Amino acid sequence: MTTIKVIIPAFNEENSIALVINAIPSIVNEVIVVSNNSTDATERNAKRAGATVLTEMHKGYGYACLKGLDYIANLDSSKQPEIVVFLDGDYSDYPEELTKIVEPIIHHNTDFVIGARVKQLREKGAMTIPQIFGNWLATTLMSLFFNSKFTDLGPFRAIKYKKLVQLGMQDKTYGWTIEMQLKALRQRLTYTEVAVNYRNRIGVSKVSGTVKGAIFAGVKILGWIFTYSVKK
């Protein structure tokens, strides 16, 4: 049986985190919630829902993801997973669709899978105009520079654990998702996208919900793309 661990970065998601955890399919061996300096009941609610809870005091999506990976790296090798899934804690994704996300890895030996938030499966208002434009711009530039087939930077994603380690992830803030995709392209990982449903999140987005967050995310994303285009 394939071993799967889920990493959920979470900052003040007390109203949604248990819903996310409880909707994750039973094929998952461990759910790891990384509280990114939360000041509400996120940690308590995640523990009650059965997750392993870690705390990362440095704010940043990448910091939280790296904390989860560090936890996995320090497990006995027999307890390390074959697949790692990343999932947001705001209940905008449908955790039950995890089986769709990992299917290409389990049955077709694909290295990396993105849950693509396609328009026809998105709830109205679930993605802001800056998000939609940013996704379009980033994926268009990746297509031009790297012949990429990505259409989304969706955070709901799965990757073989050994391949993830091989990528050597570094970004500590908004560039985490684009870094993973660019490094997957650079290292010639096999990849695909799976269309997923997407709904309005519970609470306010810490990135797209603020002008500052949207600007910094955009700068990070473009920075990674142009850095890698120069390295080609």
Residue frames as a rotation matrix with the C-alpha (Angstrom) as fourth column:
MET 1
0.573 0.820 0.000 0.00
0.820 -0.573 0.000 0.00
0.000 0.000 -1.000 0.00
THR 2
-0.098 -0.595 0.798 1.31
0.553 -0.699 -0.454 3.46
0.828 0.397 0.397 -0.95
THR 3
-0.041 0.011 -0.999 2.25
0.961 -0.274 -0.042 5.63
-0.274 -0.962 0.000 2.02
ILE 4
-0.038 0.169 0.985 1.02
0.560 -0.813 0.161 9.22
0.828 0.558 -0.064 1.86
LYS 5
-0.293 -0.009 -0.956 1.54
0.869 -0.420 -0.262 12.17
-0.400 -0.907 0.131 4.18
VAL 6
0.385 0.511 0.768 -0.26
0.721 -0.686 0.095 15.50
0.576 0.518 -0.633 3.87
ILE 7
-0.636 -0.562 -0.529 1.29
0.755 -0.595 -0.275 18.83
-0.160 -0.574 0.803 4.84
ILE 8
0.382 0.814 0.438 -1.12
0.791 -0.533 0.300 21.69
0.478 0.232 -0.847 5.59
PRO 9
-0.825 -0.564 0.034 0.36
0.483 -0.736 -0.475 25.15
0.293 -0.375 0.879 6.25
ALA 10
0.218 0.976 -0.009 -2.11
0.783 -0.169 0.599 27.09
0.583 -0.137 -0.801 8.39
PHE 11
-0.919 -0.394 0.001 -2.24
0.321 -0.749 -0.579 30.60
0.229 -0.532 0.815 9.80
ASN 12
-0.758 0.651 -0.037 -5.31
-0.365 -0.470 -0.804 31.37
-0.541 -0.596 0.594 11.90
GLU 13
-0.569 0.561 -0.601 -7.60
-0.535 0.303 0.789 28.81
0.625 0.770 0.128 10.30
GLU 14
-0.906 0.156 0.394 -9.52
-0.296 0.431 -0.852 27.81
-0.303 -0.889 -0.344 13.45
ASN 15
-0.036 0.999 -0.032 -12.86
-0.669 -0.048 -0.742 27.77
-0.743 -0.005 0.669 11.65
SER 16
0.580 0.260 -0.772 -11.79
-0.809 0.300 -0.506 25.58
0.100 0.918 0.384 8.76
ILE 17
-0.375 -0.915 -0.147 -8.88
-0.907 0.395 -0.144 23.35
0.190 0.080 -0.979 9.77
ALA 18
-0.531 0.221 0.818 -10.97
-0.347 0.824 -0.448 20.54
-0.773 -0.522 -0.361 11.29
LEU 19
0.615 0.779 -0.127 -13.22
-0.389 0.159 -0.907 20.50
-0.686 0.607 0.401 8.22
VAL 20
0.335 -0.594 -0.731 -10.15
-0.904 0.015 -0.427 20.07
0.265 0.804 -0.532 6.01
ILE 21
-0.665 -0.677 0.316 -8.64
-0.744 0.636 -0.204 17.30
-0.063 -0.371 -0.926 8.14
ASN 22
-0.280 0.640 0.715 -11.90
-0.295 0.652 -0.699 15.39
-0.914 -0.407 0.007 8.49
ALA 23
0.727 0.592 -0.347 -12.47
-0.472 0.064 -0.879 15.42
-0.499 0.803 0.326 4.71
ILE 24
-0.159 -0.870 -0.466 -9.07
-0.987 0.133 0.090 13.90
-0.016 0.475 -0.880 3.89
PRO 25
0.575 0.445 -0.686 -9.45
-0.554 0.829 0.073 10.30
0.602 0.338 0.724 2.60
SER 26
0.823 -0.156 0.547 -8.39
-0.424 0.471 0.773 7.42
-0.378 -0.868 0.322 4.84
ILE 27
0.811 -0.581 0.075 -5.66
0.491 0.604 -0.628 6.37
0.319 0.546 0.774 2.39
VAL 28
0.305 -0.701 0.645 -3.50
-0.368 -0.711 -0.599 9.09
0.878 -0.055 -0.475 4.00
ASN 29
0.104 -0.379 -0.919 -1.16
0.662 0.717 -0.221 7.81
0.743 -0.585 0.325 6.70
GLU 30
-0.197 -0.209 -0.958 -0.55
0.902 -0.421 -0.094 11.11
-0.384 -0.882 0.272 8.50
VAL 31
0.555 0.366 0.746 -1.83
0.578 -0.816 -0.030 14.67
0.598 0.448 -0.665 8.33
ILE 32
-0.298 -0.752 -0.588 0.73
0.946 -0.317 -0.075 17.26
-0.130 -0.579 0.805 9.38
VAL 33
0.745 0.528 0.407 -0.59
0.547 -0.833 0.081 20.73
0.382 0.162 -0.910 10.17
VAL 34
-0.410 -0.893 -0.184 2.06
0.892 -0.351 -0.285 23.41
0.190 -0.281 0.941 10.44
SER 35
0.696 0.641 -0.324 0.71
0.708 -0.688 0.162 26.34
-0.119 -0.342 -0.932 12.42
ASN 36
-0.113 -0.754 0.647 2.45
0.796 -0.458 -0.395 29.39
0.594 0.471 0.652 11.01
ASN 37
-0.950 -0.294 -0.106 2.49
0.281 -0.657 -0.699 31.42
0.136 -0.694 0.707 14.21
SER 38
-0.168 0.974 0.149 -1.29
0.347 -0.083 0.934 31.18
0.923 0.209 -0.324 14.59
THR 39
-0.921 -0.121 0.371 -2.85
-0.256 -0.531 -0.808 33.20
0.295 -0.839 0.458 17.39
ASP 40
0.018 0.986 0.165 -6.25
-0.965 -0.026 0.261 31.51
0.262 -0.164 0.951 17.43
ALA 41
0.240 0.177 0.955 -7.42
-0.651 0.759 0.023 27.94
-0.721 -0.626 0.297 18.08
THR 42
0.452 -0.098 -0.887 -5.94
-0.827 0.328 -0.457 26.47
0.336 0.939 0.067 14.89
GLU 43
-0.575 -0.787 -0.225 -3.50
-0.626 0.600 -0.499 24.22
0.527 -0.146 -0.837 16.74
ARG 44
-0.656 0.385 0.649 -6.05
-0.501 0.421 -0.756 22.97
-0.565 -0.821 -0.083 19.27
ASN 45
0.407 0.902 -0.146 -8.65
-0.693 0.200 -0.693 22.24
-0.596 0.383 0.706 16.61
ALA 46
0.226 -0.416 -0.881 -6.14
-0.824 0.401 -0.401 20.46
0.520 0.816 -0.252 14.40
LYS 47
-0.819 -0.548 0.168 -5.01
-0.539 0.637 -0.551 18.23
0.195 -0.542 -0.818 17.26
ARG 48
-0.316 0.795 0.517 -8.59
-0.525 0.307 -0.794 17.38
-0.790 -0.523 0.320 18.15
ALA 49
0.619 0.564 -0.547 -9.18
-0.746 0.205 -0.633 16.38
-0.245 0.800 0.548 14.53
GLY 50
0.851 -0.250 0.462 -6.28
0.175 0.964 0.199 13.93
-0.495 -0.089 0.864 14.73
ALA 51
0.796 -0.580 0.170 -3.46
0.050 -0.218 -0.975 15.78
0.603 0.785 -0.145 12.99
THR 52
0.114 -0.868 -0.483 0.18
0.987 0.044 0.154 15.97
-0.113 -0.495 0.862 13.96
VAL 53
0.924 0.298 0.240 0.66
0.321 -0.945 -0.061 19.65
0.209 0.133 -0.969 14.79
LEU 54
-0.137 -0.985 -0.107 3.92
0.990 -0.132 -0.050 21.55
0.035 -0.113 0.993 14.37
THR 55
0.801 0.343 -0.491 4.60
0.396 -0.918 0.005 25.22
-0.449 -0.199 -0.871 15.03
GLU 56
-0.142 -0.814 0.563 6.65
0.970 -0.226 -0.083 27.49
0.195 0.535 0.822 12.77
MET 57
0.188 0.215 -0.958 7.16
0.677 -0.736 -0.033 30.93
-0.712 -0.642 -0.283 14.27
HIS 58
-0.780 -0.463 -0.420 8.56
-0.005 -0.668 0.744 32.53
-0.625 0.583 0.519 11.12
LYS 59
0.284 0.952 -0.117 5.65
-0.106 -0.090 -0.990 33.75
-0.953 0.294 0.076 9.02
GLY 60
-0.283 -0.321 -0.904 5.62
-0.919 -0.180 0.352 32.56
-0.276 0.930 -0.244 5.44
TYR 61
0.746 0.652 -0.134 4.01
-0.657 0.688 -0.308 29.80
-0.109 0.318 0.942 3.40
GLY 62
0.406 -0.681 -0.610 7.39
-0.300 0.531 -0.792 28.37
0.863 0.505 0.011 2.45
TYR 63
-0.529 -0.569 0.629 8.61
-0.763 -0.005 -0.647 28.44
0.371 -0.822 -0.432 6.05
ALA 64
0.130 0.683 0.719 5.61
-0.866 0.431 -0.253 26.32
-0.483 -0.590 0.648 7.05
CYS 65
0.885 0.195 -0.422 6.09
-0.416 0.736 -0.534 23.84
0.207 0.648 0.733 4.22
LEU 66
0.017 -0.970 -0.244 9.81
-0.419 0.215 -0.882 23.50
0.908 0.117 -0.402 4.97
LYS 67
-0.386 -0.067 0.920 8.96
-0.921 0.083 -0.380 22.84
-0.051 -0.994 -0.094 8.63
GLY 68
0.639 0.700 0.320 6.72
-0.649 0.713 -0.265 19.97
-0.413 -0.039 0.910 7.58
LEU 69
0.746 -0.419 -0.517 9.43
-0.250 0.545 -0.801 18.56
0.617 0.727 0.302 5.30
ASP 70
-0.306 -0.879 0.367 12.00
-0.706 -0.050 -0.707 18.81
0.639 -0.475 -0.605 8.07
TYR 71
0.036 0.433 0.901 9.70
-0.897 0.411 -0.162 16.79
-0.440 -0.803 0.403 10.32
ILE 72
0.934 0.347 -0.082 9.39
-0.341 0.802 -0.490 14.08
-0.104 0.485 0.868 7.67
ALA 73
0.397 -0.866 -0.303 13.14
-0.409 0.129 -0.903 14.06
0.822 0.482 -0.303 6.99
ASN 74
-0.462 -0.618 0.636 13.81
-0.817 0.018 -0.576 13.35
0.344 -0.786 -0.513 10.66
LEU 75
0.603 0.676 0.423 11.48
-0.758 0.650 0.043 10.35
-0.247 -0.347 0.905 10.80
ASP 76
-0.224 -0.570 0.790 12.88
-0.165 0.821 0.546 6.84
-0.961 -0.008 -0.278 10.64
SER 77
-0.786 -0.168 -0.595 13.30
-0.586 -0.105 0.804 5.94
-0.198 0.980 -0.016 6.96
SER 78
-0.875 0.483 0.018 10.67
0.476 0.855 0.204 3.21
0.084 0.187 -0.979 7.35
LYS 79
-0.086 0.876 -0.475 8.11
0.761 -0.250 -0.598 5.91
-0.643 -0.413 -0.645 8.29
GLN 80
-0.611 -0.162 -0.775 8.90
-0.276 -0.874 0.400 8.30
-0.742 0.458 0.489 5.46
PRO 81
0.360 0.921 0.148 6.20
-0.122 0.204 -0.971 8.46
-0.925 0.332 0.186 2.79
GLU 82
-0.335 -0.347 0.876 6.24
0.820 0.351 0.453 7.61
-0.465 0.870 0.167 -0.87
ILE 83
-0.173 0.379 0.909 4.04
0.684 -0.617 0.388 10.60
0.708 0.689 -0.152 -1.66
VAL 84
-0.674 0.052 -0.737 3.67
0.553 -0.627 -0.549 14.04
-0.491 -0.778 0.393 -0.05
VAL 85
-0.014 0.750 0.661 0.52
0.860 -0.328 0.390 16.05
0.510 0.574 -0.641 -0.67
PHE 86
-0.939 -0.211 -0.272 0.27
0.316 -0.843 -0.436 19.79
-0.137 -0.495 0.858 0.01
LEU 87
-0.110 0.979 0.169 -3.13
0.792 -0.016 0.610 21.20
0.600 0.201 -0.774 0.85
ASP 88
-0.653 -0.091 0.752 -4.31
-0.195 -0.939 -0.283 24.56
0.732 -0.332 0.595 2.16
GLY 89
-0.839 0.246 -0.486 -6.08
0.544 0.424 -0.724 24.86
0.028 -0.872 -0.489 5.50
ASP 90
-0.845 0.475 -0.246 -8.82
-0.392 -0.863 -0.317 27.25
-0.363 -0.171 0.916 4.43
TYR 91
-0.292 0.736 0.611 -11.25
0.320 0.677 -0.662 24.64
-0.901 0.002 -0.433 2.97
SER 92
0.083 0.272 -0.959 -11.12
-0.776 -0.586 -0.234 26.19
-0.625 0.763 0.162 -0.51
ASP 93
-0.647 -0.311 -0.696 -9.95
-0.673 0.662 0.330 22.88
0.358 0.681 -0.638 -1.94
TYR 94
0.618 0.785 0.041 -11.96
-0.747 0.570 0.342 19.68
0.245 -0.242 0.939 -1.69
PRO 95
-0.211 -0.829 0.517 -9.72
-0.925 0.341 0.169 17.37
-0.316 -0.443 -0.839 0.38
GLU 96
0.327 0.416 0.849 -11.72
-0.187 0.908 -0.374 14.31
-0.926 -0.037 0.375 -0.71
GLU 97
0.966 0.004 -0.258 -10.30
-0.258 0.032 -0.966 14.89
0.004 0.999 0.032 -4.21
LEU 98
0.147 -0.961 0.235 -6.88
-0.851 -0.002 0.526 13.88
-0.505 -0.277 -0.818 -2.91
THR 99
0.153 -0.057 0.987 -7.49
0.162 0.986 0.032 10.44
-0.975 0.155 0.160 -4.43
LYS 100
0.925 0.199 0.325 -7.66
0.354 -0.132 -0.926 12.11
-0.141 0.971 -0.192 -7.87
ILE 101
0.731 -0.680 -0.056 -4.45
-0.682 -0.728 -0.062 14.02
0.001 0.084 -0.996 -7.21
VAL 102
-0.075 -0.832 0.550 -2.38
-0.739 0.416 0.530 10.96
-0.670 -0.367 -0.646 -6.26
GLU 103
0.696 0.466 0.546 -3.86
-0.066 0.799 -0.597 8.61
-0.715 0.380 0.587 -8.88
PRO 104
0.882 -0.384 -0.272 -1.36
-0.312 -0.046 -0.949 9.50
0.352 0.922 -0.160 -11.65
ILE 105
-0.047 -0.931 0.363 1.53
-0.981 -0.026 -0.193 8.87
0.189 -0.365 -0.912 -9.26
ILE 106
-0.090 0.066 0.994 0.21
-0.611 0.784 -0.107 5.56
-0.787 -0.617 -0.031 -7.96
HIS 107
0.510 0.483 0.712 -1.04
0.158 0.761 -0.630 4.11
-0.846 0.433 0.311 -11.24
HIS 108
0.948 -0.127 0.291 1.05
0.280 -0.098 -0.955 5.83
0.150 0.987 -0.057 -13.91
ASN 109
0.265 -0.918 -0.296 4.33
0.939 0.177 0.294 6.50
-0.217 -0.356 0.909 -12.08
THR 110
0.456 -0.056 0.888 4.05
0.351 -0.906 -0.237 10.27
0.818 0.420 -0.393 -12.64
ASP 111
-0.493 -0.773 -0.398 6.43
0.701 -0.083 -0.708 12.26
0.514 -0.628 0.583 -10.43
PHE 112
-0.896 0.050 -0.442 4.39
0.210 -0.829 -0.518 15.39
-0.392 -0.557 0.732 -9.77
VAL 113
-0.335 0.868 0.368 0.70
0.849 0.108 0.517 16.35
0.409 0.485 -0.773 -9.98
ILE 114
-0.995 0.097 -0.023 -0.96
-0.083 -0.932 -0.352 19.77
-0.056 -0.348 0.936 -9.74
GLY 115
-0.225 0.974 0.007 -4.62
0.872 0.204 -0.444 20.19
-0.434 -0.094 -0.896 -8.85
ALA 116
-0.920 -0.160 0.357 -5.69
0.346 -0.757 0.554 22.67
0.181 0.634 0.752 -11.53
ARG 117
-0.423 0.772 -0.474 -8.43
0.365 -0.334 -0.869 25.09
-0.829 -0.541 -0.140 -10.49
VAL 118
-0.833 0.094 0.545 -10.19
0.538 -0.086 0.838 25.17
0.126 0.992 0.021 -13.85
LYS 119
-0.888 0.438 0.140 -12.80
-0.439 -0.898 0.026 27.85
0.137 -0.038 0.990 -14.47
GLN 120
-0.173 0.909 -0.380 -15.73
-0.472 0.262 0.842 25.49
0.865 0.325 0.383 -14.95
LEU 121
0.148 0.183 -0.972 -15.12
0.617 0.751 0.235 23.87
0.773 -0.635 -0.002 -11.55
ARG 122
-0.852 -0.503 -0.147 -14.48
0.447 -0.552 -0.704 27.09
0.273 -0.666 0.695 -9.63
GLU 123
0.142 0.873 -0.467 -17.12
0.970 -0.217 -0.111 28.64
-0.198 -0.437 -0.878 -7.42
LYS 124
0.425 0.074 0.902 -17.84
0.499 -0.850 -0.165 32.24
0.755 0.521 -0.398 -8.36
GLY 125
0.714 -0.192 0.674 -15.46
-0.486 -0.828 0.279 34.56
0.504 -0.526 -0.685 -6.52
ALA 126
0.941 -0.335 -0.055 -13.21
0.287 0.699 0.655 31.74
-0.181 -0.632 0.754 -5.28
MET 127
-0.121 -0.984 0.133 -10.23
0.964 -0.085 0.251 33.25
-0.236 0.159 0.959 -7.10
THR 128
0.382 0.200 -0.902 -9.65
0.201 -0.971 -0.130 36.99
-0.902 -0.131 -0.411 -7.17
ILE 129
1.000 -0.013 -0.003 -8.82
-0.007 -0.310 -0.951 38.90
0.012 0.951 -0.310 -10.34
PRO 130
0.326 -0.945 0.022 -5.15
-0.945 -0.325 0.037 39.30
-0.028 -0.033 -0.999 -9.22
GLN 131
-0.078 -0.318 0.945 -4.96
-0.368 0.890 0.269 35.52
-0.927 -0.327 -0.186 -8.64
ILE 132
0.679 0.422 0.600 -6.43
0.362 0.519 -0.775 34.70
-0.638 0.743 0.200 -12.04
PHE 133
0.916 -0.377 -0.134 -4.15
-0.346 -0.580 -0.737 37.18
0.200 0.722 -0.662 -13.81
GLY 134
0.166 -0.910 0.379 -1.11
-0.934 -0.022 0.357 36.05
-0.316 -0.413 -0.854 -11.83
ASN 135
0.143 -0.037 0.989 -1.74
-0.013 0.999 0.039 32.41
-0.990 -0.018 0.143 -12.70
TRP 136
0.908 0.253 0.333 -2.19
0.323 0.081 -0.943 33.26
-0.266 0.964 -0.008 -16.37
LEU 137
0.738 -0.669 -0.088 0.97
-0.647 -0.664 -0.375 35.38
0.193 0.334 -0.923 -16.49
ALA 138
0.028 -0.773 0.634 3.13
-0.803 0.360 0.476 32.88
-0.596 -0.522 -0.610 -14.62
THR 139
0.208 0.089 0.974 2.00
0.206 0.970 -0.133 29.86
-0.956 0.228 0.183 -16.62
THR 140
0.990 0.116 0.084 2.29
0.111 -0.257 -0.960 31.77
-0.090 0.959 -0.268 -19.91
LEU 141
0.480 -0.877 -0.014 5.86
-0.875 -0.478 -0.085 32.78
0.067 0.053 -0.996 -19.09
MET 142
-0.066 -0.481 0.874 6.70
-0.488 0.780 0.392 29.21
-0.870 -0.401 -0.286 -18.08
SER 143
0.650 0.368 0.665 5.33
0.377 0.603 -0.703 28.03
-0.660 0.708 0.254 -21.40
LEU 144
0.958 -0.276 -0.072 7.40
-0.226 -0.578 -0.784 30.57
0.175 0.768 -0.616 -23.32
PHE 145
0.273 -0.931 0.242 10.64
-0.959 -0.283 -0.007 30.07
0.075 -0.230 -0.970 -21.43
PHE 146
-0.552 -0.522 0.651 10.49
-0.692 0.721 -0.009 26.38
-0.465 -0.455 -0.759 -20.54
ASN 147
-0.571 0.422 -0.704 7.90
-0.515 0.483 0.708 24.82
0.639 0.767 -0.059 -22.87
SER 148
-0.949 0.223 0.223 5.83
-0.115 0.413 -0.904 24.06
-0.294 -0.883 -0.366 -19.79
LYS 149
-0.568 0.817 -0.096 2.31
0.235 0.273 0.933 22.63
0.789 0.507 -0.347 -19.95
PHE 150
-0.667 0.315 -0.675 1.26
0.709 -0.010 -0.705 23.98
-0.228 -0.949 -0.217 -16.53
THR 151
-0.236 0.661 0.712 -1.97
0.441 -0.580 0.685 25.99
0.866 0.476 -0.155 -16.45
ASP 152
0.768 0.542 0.341 -2.13
-0.101 -0.422 0.901 26.74
0.632 -0.726 -0.270 -12.72
LEU 153
-0.457 -0.861 0.224 -0.01
-0.358 -0.053 -0.932 27.32
0.814 -0.506 -0.285 -9.63
GLY 154
0.512 0.857 0.058 -2.57
-0.400 0.178 0.899 25.50
0.760 -0.483 0.435 -7.50
PRO 155
-0.211 -0.625 0.752 -1.44
-0.953 -0.040 -0.301 24.73
0.218 -0.780 -0.587 -3.93
PHE 156
0.529 0.428 0.733 -3.26
-0.549 0.831 -0.089 21.35
-0.648 -0.355 0.674 -3.90
ARG 157
0.400 -0.543 -0.738 -0.49
-0.794 0.197 -0.575 19.12
0.457 0.816 -0.353 -5.25
ALA 158
0.852 -0.157 0.499 1.21
-0.170 0.819 0.549 15.77
-0.495 -0.552 0.671 -4.82
ILE 159
0.426 -0.792 -0.438 4.76
-0.778 -0.074 -0.623 14.69
0.461 0.606 -0.648 -5.47
LYS 160
0.643 -0.332 -0.690 6.91
0.399 0.914 -0.067 11.63
0.653 -0.232 0.721 -4.90
TYR 161
0.960 -0.230 -0.158 8.78
0.051 -0.409 0.911 12.24
-0.275 -0.883 -0.381 -1.67
LYS 162
0.183 -0.962 0.203 12.19
0.705 0.273 0.655 11.28
-0.685 0.023 0.728 -3.09
LYS 163
-0.038 -0.130 0.991 11.68
0.905 -0.426 -0.021 13.63
0.425 0.895 0.134 -6.02
LEU 164
0.859 0.405 0.314 10.66
0.220 -0.846 0.486 16.42
0.463 -0.348 -0.815 -3.65
VAL 165
0.683 -0.693 -0.230 13.86
0.272 -0.051 0.961 15.98
-0.678 -0.719 0.153 -1.65
GLN 166
-0.065 -0.717 0.694 15.78
0.944 0.181 0.275 16.03
-0.323 0.673 0.665 -4.92
LEU 167
0.515 0.346 0.784 14.31
0.657 -0.747 -0.102 19.45
0.551 0.568 -0.612 -5.78
GLY 168
-0.486 -0.735 -0.472 16.00
0.866 -0.332 -0.374 21.08
0.119 -0.591 0.798 -2.80
MET 169
0.395 0.776 0.492 13.19
0.655 -0.613 0.441 23.51
0.644 0.148 -0.751 -2.00
GLN 170
-0.609 -0.745 -0.274 14.28
0.759 -0.447 -0.473 26.86
0.230 -0.496 0.837 -0.54
ASP 171
-0.508 0.371 0.777 11.63
-0.028 -0.909 0.416 29.58
0.861 0.189 0.472 -0.88
LYS 172
-0.860 0.071 -0.506 10.28
0.509 0.197 -0.838 30.68
0.040 -0.978 -0.205 2.49
THR 173
-0.610 0.659 -0.440 7.36
-0.207 -0.669 -0.714 32.86
-0.765 -0.345 0.544 1.49
TYR 174
0.274 0.906 -0.324 5.13
-0.519 -0.144 -0.843 33.40
-0.810 0.399 0.430 -1.54
GLY 175
0.043 -0.340 -0.940 7.33
-0.999 0.009 -0.049 31.72
0.025 0.940 -0.339 -4.16
TRP 176
-0.372 -0.258 0.892 7.02
-0.529 0.848 0.025 28.15
-0.763 -0.463 -0.452 -2.87
THR 177
0.472 0.660 0.585 4.60
0.080 0.629 -0.773 26.85
-0.878 0.412 0.244 -5.49
ILE 178
0.920 -0.138 -0.368 6.34
-0.392 -0.289 -0.873 28.38
0.015 0.947 -0.320 -8.51
GLU 179
-0.054 -0.987 0.153 9.75
-0.984 0.079 0.162 27.26
-0.172 -0.141 -0.975 -7.23
MET 180
-0.147 0.048 0.988 8.54
-0.224 0.971 -0.080 23.67
-0.963 -0.233 -0.132 -7.09
GLN 181
0.784 0.540 0.305 7.17
0.172 0.283 -0.944 23.81
-0.596 0.793 0.129 -10.62
LEU 182
0.719 -0.582 -0.379 10.26
-0.684 -0.497 -0.534 25.46
0.123 0.644 -0.755 -12.08
LYS 183
-0.265 -0.856 0.443 12.58
-0.888 0.396 0.235 22.98
-0.377 -0.331 -0.865 -10.40
ALA 184
0.185 0.418 0.889 10.40
0.014 0.904 -0.428 20.11
-0.983 0.092 0.161 -11.59
LEU 185
0.983 0.147 -0.109 10.79
-0.089 -0.138 -0.986 21.43
-0.160 0.979 -0.123 -15.13
ARG 186
0.353 -0.929 -0.109 14.54
-0.931 -0.337 -0.140 21.94
0.093 0.151 -0.984 -14.71
GLN 187
-0.483 -0.570 0.665 15.03
-0.693 0.713 0.108 18.41
-0.536 -0.409 -0.739 -13.37
ARG 188
-0.553 0.292 -0.780 12.73
-0.696 0.353 0.625 16.94
0.458 0.889 0.008 -16.02
LEU 189
-0.783 0.430 0.449 10.27
-0.116 0.610 -0.784 15.39
-0.611 -0.666 -0.428 -13.62
THR 190
-0.732 0.665 0.150 7.24
0.420 0.267 0.867 13.86
0.536 0.698 -0.475 -15.24
TYR 191
-0.848 0.450 -0.282 4.15
0.017 -0.508 -0.861 15.87
-0.530 -0.734 0.423 -14.37
THR 192
-0.570 0.748 0.339 0.48
0.575 0.069 0.815 16.32
0.587 0.660 -0.470 -15.11
GLU 193
-0.856 0.413 0.311 -2.51
-0.516 -0.720 -0.464 18.34
0.032 -0.558 0.829 -13.96
VAL 194
-0.641 0.744 -0.191 -5.83
0.733 0.667 0.138 17.09
0.230 -0.051 -0.972 -12.63
ALA 195
-0.438 0.561 0.702 -8.88
-0.170 -0.819 0.548 19.36
0.882 0.121 0.455 -12.74
VAL 196
-0.672 0.197 -0.714 -10.22
0.726 0.369 -0.581 19.99
0.149 -0.908 -0.391 -9.24
ASN 197
0.437 0.864 0.252 -13.14
0.656 -0.497 0.568 21.84
0.616 -0.083 -0.783 -7.71
TYR 198
-0.740 -0.656 -0.150 -12.43
0.605 -0.551 -0.574 25.08
0.294 -0.516 0.805 -5.89
ARG 199
0.365 0.931 -0.010 -14.71
0.781 -0.301 0.547 27.09
0.506 -0.208 -0.837 -3.58
ASN 200
0.346 -0.173 0.922 -14.63
-0.324 -0.944 -0.055 30.31
0.881 -0.280 -0.382 -1.61
ARG 201
-0.510 -0.669 -0.541 -12.34
0.322 0.434 -0.841 29.93
0.798 -0.603 -0.006 1.33
ILE 202
0.657 0.577 -0.485 -13.39
0.664 -0.138 0.735 30.27
0.358 -0.805 -0.474 4.97
GLY 203
0.388 -0.515 -0.764 -11.94
0.540 -0.545 0.641 33.51
-0.747 -0.662 0.066 6.31
VAL 204
0.904 -0.115 -0.411 -9.79
-0.335 -0.788 -0.517 36.11
-0.264 0.605 -0.751 4.55
SER 205
0.731 -0.674 0.104 -6.83
0.594 0.555 -0.582 35.17
0.335 0.487 0.806 2.36
LYS 206
0.557 -0.624 -0.548 -3.45
0.334 -0.436 0.836 36.23
-0.760 -0.648 -0.035 3.75
VAL 207
-0.580 -0.769 0.267 -2.10
0.534 -0.112 0.838 36.66
-0.615 0.629 0.475 0.22
SER 208
-0.665 0.336 0.667 -4.74
0.620 -0.249 0.744 37.47
0.416 0.908 -0.043 -2.39
GLY 209
0.342 0.894 -0.289 -6.98
0.905 -0.230 0.358 39.11
0.253 -0.384 -0.888 0.21
THR 210
0.533 -0.227 -0.815 -4.59
0.320 -0.838 0.443 42.03
-0.783 -0.496 -0.374 0.70
VAL 211
0.968 -0.223 -0.119 -2.94
-0.217 -0.495 -0.842 44.41
0.129 0.840 -0.527 -1.77
LYS 212
0.220 -0.945 0.243 0.42
-0.952 -0.154 0.264 43.95
-0.212 -0.290 -0.933 -0.07
GLY 213
0.020 -0.176 0.984 0.14
-0.208 0.962 0.176 40.16
-0.978 -0.208 -0.017 -0.21
ALA 214
0.814 0.363 0.453 -0.84
0.346 0.322 -0.881 40.15
-0.465 0.874 0.137 -3.86
ILE 215
0.816 -0.555 -0.163 2.04
-0.543 -0.636 -0.549 42.45
0.201 0.536 -0.820 -4.82
PHE 216
-0.005 -0.873 0.488 4.66
-0.902 0.214 0.375 40.50
-0.432 -0.438 -0.788 -2.88
ALA 217
0.243 0.159 0.957 3.38
0.084 0.979 -0.185 37.21
-0.966 0.126 0.225 -4.28
GLY 218
0.977 0.171 0.127 3.56
0.145 -0.098 -0.985 38.60
-0.156 0.980 -0.121 -7.81
VAL 219
0.524 -0.850 -0.058 7.09
-0.844 -0.509 -0.170 39.87
0.115 0.138 -0.984 -7.33
LYS 220
-0.074 -0.530 0.845 8.21
-0.617 0.689 0.379 36.52
-0.783 -0.493 -0.379 -5.91
ILE 221
0.530 0.381 0.758 6.64
0.270 0.771 -0.576 34.53
-0.804 0.510 0.306 -8.73
LEU 222
0.986 -0.166 -0.010 8.14
-0.073 -0.378 -0.923 36.70
0.149 0.911 -0.385 -11.46
GLY 223
0.349 -0.907 0.235 11.48
-0.923 -0.290 0.251 36.70
-0.160 -0.304 -0.939 -9.68
TRP 224
0.033 -0.289 0.957 11.67
-0.215 0.933 0.289 32.91
-0.976 -0.215 -0.031 -9.72
ILE 225
0.775 0.333 0.536 10.66
0.407 0.386 -0.828 32.70
-0.483 0.860 0.163 -13.36
PHE 226
0.897 -0.441 -0.032 13.22
-0.331 -0.620 -0.712 35.26
0.294 0.649 -0.702 -14.57
THR 227
0.187 -0.842 0.506 15.95
-0.855 0.115 0.507 33.79
-0.485 -0.527 -0.698 -12.39
TYR 228
0.100 -0.101 0.990 15.41
0.110 0.990 0.090 30.38
-0.989 0.100 0.110 -13.95
SER 229
0.939 0.235 0.249 15.12
0.270 -0.059 -0.961 31.79
-0.212 0.970 -0.119 -17.46
VAL 230
0.612 -0.786 -0.081 18.58
-0.786 -0.596 -0.163 33.34
0.080 0.163 -0.983 -17.06
LYS 231
-0.050 -0.644 0.764 19.98
-0.671 0.588 0.452 30.01
-0.740 -0.490 -0.461 -15.85
LYS 232
0.821 0.486 0.299 18.72
-0.137 0.677 -0.723 28.13
-0.554 0.553 0.623 -18.92
